[in-house]
C-alpha cells in the first residue's frame, strides 16, 4: 500500500517514518530544495544559520523515530545541554538566567525576588500536573471525535485550563519581570500569553524534566540524520515538487495533482501543509467539508515573524546561546501584535547565537546570529517591502546599544525574512509563523483534526493540527497517526 506525504517538515518526516514502520511504501513531496520545512539551513559568506527551530526540549521524540528501525539517535546526532537555557535581558539592563539545576534557578529567582522562590516551586508542581495529562496522556491521542473531548473536559477544568498562561504564572509569582520570563513560552508556539490556554504551562515541566539542548551542527544536523534514515528505509523523497491540490472523488482522497498537472495516486495522503492553506487552496470548493469551512471562518492565527540573519566580524563571548531581549512594554506590545495588528516602533526579541556552543557556524574570530522579532501577520496589511529596512535598522540600533556593542560596524552577510516570505516559501496562511493560535477554542477537538473532517483517506500532521506547534507538538502529531492508521495490508 502506498502512502503519500505532502511536506517534509518535522511532522511530515515523522509521519513518513512511522508509516514506513507500518509497512507502507512512502513517497514524500516538498516544494523546498531541502527537507525540514521551516527548519531550513542558510549559508552566507562562511556563516551558517538555522532558519527555524533552534531549541530541542524533547529529544526522546527523536529517539523514538530511530528506535522504530532498531537504530540509536545518539549515534547520528550529538546533543549538548545548554546552560543557561535562556538569558533574559530586561529594558533596565537587569538579566535573569533561566535553566541549569533547580537550585541554580532558585538562586537566580531569589536574587530578583526572594518571595517568588516558593511560588516557582508551586508553579513547577502545577506544570507537572498539566504535563502528566496534557502531554503524557493527550498529546498523541486522537481528537477527531467530540466524545473524546467531552471525556476530558472534567480533567481539563480541574487543571484550570480555562485560565491563560499569564493568569497561571501570576497566581504563583509576584515580580513583574519574573512573570514575564515565565509566561513567554506560548510565544515559542505562536501564542499570546494573555490568550493562550494554561495547558501550555506544561512547557515549564517539560524543560525541567528533559532539559534544553542544542544539536551540534544545528537543527539541520537532525534533519540530515532523519533524511539519511528515510533513505536507508527506502522512503522516496522528492524535493522541488509543489502540490497544487488534492485529487478527490466523491469525498475520497485518491492522491494529489501537482502544479505541472501530473496526478499522483495513493491509498492515503498525509498533509504536513498548513491546514488553513490546505483547505482554502488545495481542496476544491465543492469538496470542502462544512466543518473545515466553519473552522476557517472563525480561525485566529499566530503572529508573524521578522527574522534577521547576520554574522559579525568580531565575537561577543558574553552573549548566551539563547537570549530573550525584553522591551519596555509587554502586555501592550503583545496586544498591538495579536489584537490590533499594528507594527509598533518598539519590540521584544529572541536572539540566537549558535557560535556560543558550536564555533563551526562562523569563520574564525566571528559570530553567527539570528534575531527573531514577533510582528503582526499579513492580516495587519503592512507593506513589508517598505517596513523591513526600517525595522532592521531599529533592531540593529537597539542591540548595538545593549547586547552587541558596535553592531552597526561589525554586522555582515545579513538578510531577513518577513511574514510575506513565510506565506510564499512555506504556504503559511496569512504569513503566520505557527499556523492557528493555541487558544483553548482551537485546541484538541477544536483544532484541525488529524483525521480530516469530511474527507476519507486524508490525515493531517504539523503545527496547525493536534496537539499544536513547536517541535514536540509536530512530532507528537505524527504519533497520533499510529492510533488512526492501521498497518499496511501486504499485496
C-alpha positions as CSV (number, residue, x, y, z in Angstrom):
1,X,0.0,0.0,0.0
2,X,1.2,3.5,-0.9
3,X,1.2,6.5,1.4
4,X,1.9,10.0,0.1
5,X,3.2,12.7,2.5
6,X,2.8,16.3,1.4
7,X,5.6,18.3,3.1
8,X,8.9,17.4,4.6
9,X,8.8,19.4,7.8
10,X,9.4,17.6,11.0
11,X,5.7,16.5,11.1
12,X,5.9,15.1,7.6
13,X,9.2,13.4,8.2
14,X,8.0,11.7,11.4
15,X,4.8,10.7,9.7
16,X,6.7,9.1,6.8
17,X,8.9,7.1,9.1
18,X,6.0,5.9,11.2
19,X,4.1,4.9,8.1
20,X,7.2,3.1,6.7
21,X,7.4,1.2,10.0
22,X,3.8,0.2,9.5
23,X,4.7,-1.4,6.2
24,X,3.6,1.3,3.7
25,X,5.5,2.3,0.6
26,X,6.0,6.0,1.3
27,X,6.6,9.0,-1.0
28,X,7.4,12.4,0.4
29,X,6.9,15.6,-1.6
30,X,8.2,19.0,-0.7
31,X,8.4,22.3,-2.6
32,X,11.7,23.4,-0.9
33,X,15.2,22.4,-2.0
34,X,15.9,20.8,1.4
35,X,13.9,18.7,3.8
36,X,13.0,20.2,7.2
37,X,10.1,22.5,6.3
38,X,10.8,25.7,8.2
39,X,13.9,24.1,9.6
40,X,16.0,25.1,6.6
41,X,19.6,26.0,6.8
42,X,21.1,29.1,5.2
43,X,24.7,29.8,4.4
44,X,26.1,33.2,3.5
45,X,29.8,34.1,3.3
46,X,31.0,31.3,5.6
47,X,28.2,31.9,8.2
48,X,25.6,29.2,8.8
49,X,22.1,29.8,10.2
50,X,19.3,27.5,11.3
51,X,16.3,29.2,9.7
52,X,13.7,27.9,12.0
53,X,13.6,25.9,15.3
54,X,16.7,26.1,17.5
55,X,15.5,24.7,20.8
56,X,15.4,21.0,21.5
57,X,13.3,20.2,24.6
58,X,12.1,16.6,24.0
59,X,14.9,14.6,22.5
60,X,13.1,11.3,23.3
61,X,10.7,12.1,20.5
62,X,13.5,11.9,18.0
63,X,14.9,8.8,19.7
64,X,11.5,7.1,19.1
65,X,11.8,7.5,15.4
66,X,15.2,5.8,15.2
67,X,14.0,3.1,17.7
68,X,11.3,2.1,15.1
69,X,14.1,0.7,13.0
70,X,16.5,-0.6,15.6
71,X,18.8,2.4,15.5
72,X,20.1,4.9,18.0
73,X,19.5,8.7,17.6
74,X,22.7,9.4,19.6
75,X,24.8,7.6,17.1
76,X,23.8,10.1,14.4
77,X,23.3,13.4,16.3
78,X,25.2,14.9,19.2
79,X,23.0,16.9,21.6
80,X,24.6,19.3,24.0
81,X,22.7,20.5,27.1
82,X,22.7,24.3,27.4
83,X,23.3,26.4,30.5
84,X,21.6,28.7,30.9
85,X,18.6,27.7,28.8
86,X,17.7,31.3,28.2
87,X,19.1,34.6,29.4
88,X,16.5,37.3,29.8
89,X,17.7,40.9,29.2
90,X,15.2,43.5,30.5
91,X,14.8,47.0,29.4
92,X,16.5,48.4,32.5
93,X,19.6,46.3,31.9
94,X,18.9,43.6,34.5
95,X,19.3,40.0,33.5
96,X,17.9,36.7,34.6
97,X,19.5,33.4,33.7
98,X,16.9,30.6,33.5
99,X,17.9,27.0,33.4
100,X,20.5,24.7,34.8
101,X,19.8,22.8,38.0
102,X,16.7,23.6,40.1
103,X,19.0,25.0,42.8
104,X,20.6,27.4,40.3
105,X,17.2,28.6,39.0
106,X,16.0,29.2,42.5
107,X,19.2,31.2,43.4
108,X,18.5,33.4,40.3
109,X,14.9,33.9,41.4
110,X,15.9,34.8,44.9
111,X,18.4,37.3,43.6
112,X,15.5,39.2,41.9
113,X,12.5,38.4,44.2
114,X,13.0,36.1,47.3
115,X,9.3,35.7,47.8
116,X,9.0,34.0,44.3
117,X,11.2,31.0,45.2
118,X,8.3,29.1,46.8
119,X,6.0,30.4,44.1
120,X,8.2,28.9,41.4
121,X,8.1,25.6,43.1
122,X,4.3,25.7,43.2
123,X,4.3,26.7,39.5
124,X,6.5,23.8,38.7
125,X,4.3,21.3,40.6
126,X,1.2,22.6,38.7
127,X,3.1,22.4,35.5
128,X,3.9,18.7,36.2
129,X,0.2,18.1,36.8
130,X,-0.7,19.7,33.5
131,X,2.2,17.8,31.8
132,X,1.1,14.4,33.1
133,X,-2.3,14.9,31.5
134,X,-1.8,17.3,28.6
135,X,1.4,15.8,27.3
136,X,1.9,12.3,28.6
137,X,-1.7,11.2,28.1
138,X,-3.3,13.5,25.5
139,X,-0.6,14.7,23.1
140,X,-0.7,11.6,21.0
141,X,-4.4,10.9,21.5
142,X,-6.7,11.4,18.5
143,X,-9.4,14.1,19.0
144,X,-11.4,13.7,15.8
145,X,-14.5,12.5,17.8
146,X,-16.2,15.1,20.0
147,X,-16.9,12.5,22.7
148,X,-13.2,12.2,23.2
149,X,-13.2,15.9,24.0
150,X,-16.2,15.6,26.3
151,X,-14.5,12.8,28.4
152,X,-11.5,15.1,29.0
153,X,-13.4,18.3,30.0
154,X,-13.7,17.5,33.7
155,X,-9.9,16.9,33.9
156,X,-9.1,20.0,31.9
157,X,-11.4,22.0,34.2
158,X,-9.7,20.5,37.2
159,X,-6.3,21.7,35.8
160,X,-7.8,25.2,35.3
161,X,-7.2,25.1,31.5
162,X,-9.7,27.9,31.2
163,X,-7.0,30.2,32.6
164,X,-4.5,31.8,30.4
165,X,-0.7,31.2,30.8
166,X,-0.4,34.7,32.2
167,X,-3.1,34.0,34.8
168,X,-1.4,30.7,35.8
169,X,2.0,32.4,36.2
170,X,0.6,35.4,38.1
171,X,-1.1,33.1,40.6
172,X,2.3,31.9,41.7
173,X,4.8,34.8,41.1
174,X,4.6,38.4,42.1
175,X,7.6,40.0,40.5
176,X,6.7,41.7,37.1
177,X,10.0,40.6,35.5
178,X,9.7,37.0,36.6
179,X,6.1,37.0,35.5
180,X,7.2,38.0,32.0
181,X,10.1,35.5,32.0
182,X,7.9,32.6,33.0
183,X,5.0,33.5,30.7
184,X,6.8,33.9,27.3
185,X,6.7,30.2,26.5
186,X,3.5,30.5,24.4
187,X,5.3,32.8,22.0
188,X,7.5,29.8,21.1
189,X,4.4,28.2,19.7
190,X,2.7,31.3,18.3
191,X,0.5,32.3,21.1
192,X,-0.1,35.4,23.2
193,X,0.4,34.5,26.9
194,X,-2.6,36.6,27.7
195,X,-4.9,34.5,25.5
196,X,-3.2,31.1,25.3
197,X,-4.7,28.3,27.4
198,X,-2.7,27.4,30.5
199,X,-2.4,23.9,29.1
200,X,0.8,25.3,27.6
201,X,2.1,25.9,31.1
202,X,3.3,22.2,30.8
203,X,6.4,23.6,28.9
204,X,7.9,24.5,32.3
205,X,8.0,20.9,33.4
206,X,9.0,19.6,30.0
207,X,12.1,21.8,30.1
208,X,12.9,20.9,33.7
209,X,12.4,17.1,33.2
210,X,14.3,16.8,29.9
211,X,16.4,20.0,29.7
212,X,17.1,22.3,26.8
213,X,19.6,21.1,24.2
214,X,21.4,22.1,21.0
215,X,22.3,19.8,18.2
216,X,26.0,20.2,17.2
217,X,25.8,21.3,13.6
218,X,22.4,22.9,14.3
219,X,18.9,21.7,13.8
220,X,20.0,20.9,10.2
221,X,22.1,18.1,11.7
222,X,18.8,16.5,12.9
223,X,17.1,16.9,9.6
224,X,20.1,15.4,7.8
225,X,20.1,12.4,10.1
226,X,16.4,11.9,9.6
227,X,16.8,12.3,5.9
228,X,19.5,9.6,5.8
229,X,17.2,7.4,7.9
230,X,14.5,7.8,5.3
231,X,16.9,6.9,2.6
232,X,18.0,3.8,4.4
233,X,14.4,2.7,4.9
234,X,13.6,3.2,1.2
235,X,11.3,6.2,1.5
236,X,11.1,8.2,-1.8
237,X,11.8,11.9,-1.1
238,X,11.1,14.3,-4.0
239,X,12.2,17.9,-3.5
240,X,11.3,20.9,-5.5
241,X,7.8,19.5,-6.0
242,X,4.7,21.6,-5.4
243,X,1.3,20.0,-4.8
244,X,-1.4,22.2,-6.4
245,X,-4.5,20.4,-5.0
246,X,-5.8,17.1,-3.7
247,X,-7.4,14.6,-6.1
248,X,-10.9,13.9,-4.6
249,X,-13.6,11.6,-5.9
250,X,-16.9,11.5,-4.1
251,X,-15.4,12.6,-0.8
252,X,-12.4,10.2,-1.0
253,X,-8.9,11.5,-1.5
254,X,-7.2,9.5,-4.2
255,X,-3.9,11.4,-4.4
256,X,-2.6,14.8,-5.4
257,X,-2.4,17.0,-8.5
258,X,1.0,18.6,-9.0
259,X,1.5,22.2,-10.2
260,X,2.7,20.8,-13.5
261,X,-0.5,18.8,-14.0
262,X,0.8,15.4,-13.0
263,X,-1.6,13.2,-10.9
264,X,0.0,11.0,-8.2
265,X,-2.2,8.3,-6.7
266,X,-2.0,6.8,-3.2
267,X,-4.0,4.7,-0.8
268,X,-3.8,7.5,1.7
269,X,-2.4,11.1,1.9
270,X,-0.8,12.8,4.9
271,X,-0.7,16.6,4.7
272,X,2.1,18.4,6.6
273,X,0.9,21.7,4.9
274,X,-0.7,24.5,6.9
275,X,-4.3,23.2,7.4
276,X,-5.7,26.6,6.6
277,X,-3.9,26.7,3.3
278,X,-4.7,23.1,2.6
279,X,-8.5,23.5,3.0
280,X,-8.6,27.0,1.4
281,X,-6.4,26.4,-1.6
282,X,-5.8,22.7,-2.1
283,X,-9.4,21.4,-1.8
284,X,-11.9,22.4,-4.5
285,X,-14.9,24.4,-3.0
286,X,-17.3,21.5,-3.8
287,X,-15.2,19.1,-1.8
288,X,-14.6,21.4,1.2
289,X,-16.3,19.9,4.3
290,X,-18.7,22.1,6.3
291,X,-16.7,21.6,9.5
292,X,-13.5,22.9,8.0
293,X,-15.3,25.9,6.4
294,X,-16.6,26.8,9.9
295,X,-13.1,26.5,11.4
296,X,-11.6,28.6,8.7
297,X,-14.2,31.3,9.1
298,X,-13.6,31.5,12.9
299,X,-9.8,30.9,12.9
300,X,-7.4,33.1,14.8
301,X,-3.9,33.0,13.6
302,X,-0.5,33.2,15.3
303,X,1.7,36.2,14.9
304,X,4.1,36.8,12.0
305,X,7.8,36.8,12.3
306,X,10.5,39.1,11.1
307,X,13.8,37.2,11.2
308,X,17.1,39.0,10.7
309,X,20.1,36.7,9.9
310,X,23.6,38.1,10.2
311,X,27.2,37.5,11.0
312,X,29.6,39.7,12.9
313,X,33.3,40.4,12.2
314,X,34.1,40.0,15.9
315,X,32.9,37.8,18.6
316,X,30.6,38.5,21.6
317,X,31.6,35.9,24.1
318,X,29.5,37.4,26.9
319,X,26.2,36.7,24.9
320,X,24.4,33.5,25.8
321,X,23.3,30.9,23.2
322,X,19.6,31.9,23.7
323,X,18.7,35.5,24.8
324,X,15.3,36.9,25.3
325,X,15.6,40.7,24.9
326,X,12.6,42.3,26.6
327,X,11.3,45.7,25.5
328,X,9.8,48.2,27.9
329,X,6.2,47.2,27.1
330,X,4.9,43.6,27.5
331,X,1.1,43.2,27.5
332,X,0.6,46.4,25.4
333,X,3.1,45.2,22.8
334,X,1.5,41.8,22.5
335,X,-1.9,43.5,22.1
336,X,-0.5,45.5,19.2
337,X,0.8,42.4,17.5
338,X,-2.0,39.9,18.1
339,X,-5.1,42.1,18.5
340,X,-4.6,45.4,16.7
341,X,-2.2,44.0,14.1
342,X,-0.1,47.1,14.5
343,X,3.7,47.2,13.8
344,X,5.0,49.2,16.8
345,X,8.2,51.2,17.0
346,X,9.2,49.0,20.0
347,X,9.7,45.3,20.2
348,X,10.9,42.3,22.1
349,X,13.4,39.9,20.5
350,X,14.8,36.4,20.6
351,X,18.5,36.4,19.8
352,X,20.2,33.1,18.8
353,X,24.0,32.9,19.0
354,X,24.8,29.3,18.0
355,X,28.5,30.1,18.0
356,X,28.3,30.2,21.8
357,X,28.1,26.4,21.6
358,X,29.3,25.4,18.0
359,X,32.0,27.7,16.6
360,X,31.6,26.0,13.2
361,X,28.6,28.3,12.5
362,X,31.0,31.2,11.6
363,X,34.5,31.8,10.4
364,X,37.3,32.1,13.0
365,X,37.0,35.3,15.0
366,X,33.3,35.8,14.0
367,X,29.9,35.1,15.4
368,X,26.7,33.9,13.8
369,X,23.3,35.3,14.9
370,X,19.7,35.4,14.1
371,X,17.2,37.7,15.8
372,X,13.5,36.9,15.7
373,X,11.0,39.7,16.2
374,X,7.3,38.9,16.7
375,X,5.2,41.1,14.3
376,X,1.7,41.2,13.0
377,X,0.8,38.5,10.4
378,X,-0.3,39.6,7.0
379,X,-3.8,40.5,8.2
380,X,-2.1,43.6,9.5
381,X,-1.7,44.8,5.9
382,X,1.8,46.1,6.5
383,X,3.9,46.8,3.4
384,X,6.9,44.7,4.2
385,X,8.9,45.9,1.3
386,X,8.7,49.3,3.0
387,X,8.7,48.4,6.6
388,X,11.5,45.8,6.6
389,X,14.5,48.1,6.2
390,X,13.3,50.5,8.9
391,X,12.6,47.6,11.3
392,X,16.0,46.2,10.6
393,X,17.6,49.5,11.5
394,X,15.7,49.8,14.7
395,X,16.7,46.3,15.8
396,X,20.4,46.8,14.9
397,X,20.4,50.1,16.8
398,X,18.7,48.5,19.9
399,X,21.1,45.6,20.0
400,X,24.1,47.8,19.4
401,X,23.2,49.9,22.4
402,X,22.8,46.8,24.7
403,X,24.0,43.3,23.9
404,X,26.1,43.8,20.8
405,X,28.2,46.9,21.0
406,X,29.2,48.5,17.7
407,X,26.9,46.1,15.9
408,X,26.3,48.6,13.1
409,X,30.0,48.5,12.2
410,X,30.5,44.7,12.7
411,X,27.4,43.3,11.1
412,X,28.0,41.4,7.8
413,X,26.3,39.0,5.4
414,X,22.8,40.0,6.6
415,X,19.4,39.1,5.1
416,X,15.9,38.8,6.5
417,X,12.6,37.0,6.2
418,X,9.2,38.6,6.8
419,X,5.6,37.2,7.0
420,X,5.4,37.8,3.3
421,X,8.2,35.2,2.8
422,X,6.5,32.8,5.2
423,X,3.4,32.9,3.0
424,X,5.4,32.5,-0.2
425,X,8.0,29.9,0.8
426,X,6.0,27.8,3.2
427,X,2.4,28.5,2.0
428,X,1.6,29.7,5.5
429,X,-1.9,31.2,5.7
430,X,-1.6,35.0,6.2
431,X,2.1,34.5,6.7
432,X,1.5,33.3,10.3
433,X,4.6,31.9,11.9
434,X,2.9,29.0,13.6
435,X,-0.5,28.4,11.8
436,X,-3.6,28.9,14.0
437,X,-3.1,30.3,17.5
438,X,-3.0,27.9,20.6
439,X,-6.3,29.2,22.0
440,X,-8.5,26.9,24.1
441,X,-11.1,27.2,21.4
442,X,-8.5,26.0,18.9
443,X,-7.1,23.1,20.9
444,X,-7.8,19.3,20.7
445,X,-11.1,18.6,19.0
446,X,-11.5,22.3,18.2
447,X,-8.2,22.3,16.2
448,X,-8.0,20.9,12.7
449,X,-8.3,17.2,13.1
450,X,-5.5,14.7,12.4
451,X,-8.1,12.6,10.6
452,X,-9.5,15.1,8.1
453,X,-13.1,16.2,8.6
454,X,-15.4,15.0,5.8
455,X,-12.7,13.6,3.5
456,X,-11.6,10.0,3.6
457,X,-8.0,8.8,3.3
458,X,-6.7,12.2,4.3
459,X,-4.7,12.8,7.5
460,X,-3.0,15.9,9.0
461,X,0.2,16.5,10.9
462,X,2.1,19.7,11.8
463,X,1.6,22.9,13.7
464,X,-2.0,23.5,12.7
465,X,-3.4,20.2,13.9
466,X,-3.5,18.5,17.3
467,X,-1.6,18.9,19.6
468,X,0.0,22.1,18.2
469,X,3.1,24.0,17.1
470,X,6.7,23.6,18.3
471,X,9.0,20.6,17.7
472,X,7.4,18.4,20.4
473,X,3.9,19.3,19.1
474,X,4.5,18.5,15.5
475,X,6.4,15.3,16.3
476,X,3.5,14.2,18.5
477,X,1.1,15.0,15.7
478,X,2.7,12.1,13.8
479,X,2.4,9.8,16.8
480,X,-1.4,10.4,16.6
481,X,-1.4,8.7,13.3
482,X,-0.3,5.4,14.9
483,X,-3.7,5.3,16.5
484,X,-5.6,6.2,13.3
485,X,-3.8,4.4,10.5
486,X,-3.6,0.5,10.6
487,X,-0.6,-1.4,9.4
488,X,-0.4,-1.8,5.6
489,X,-2.0,-4.8,4.1
490,X,0.6,-6.9,2.2
491,X,0.0,-7.1,-1.5
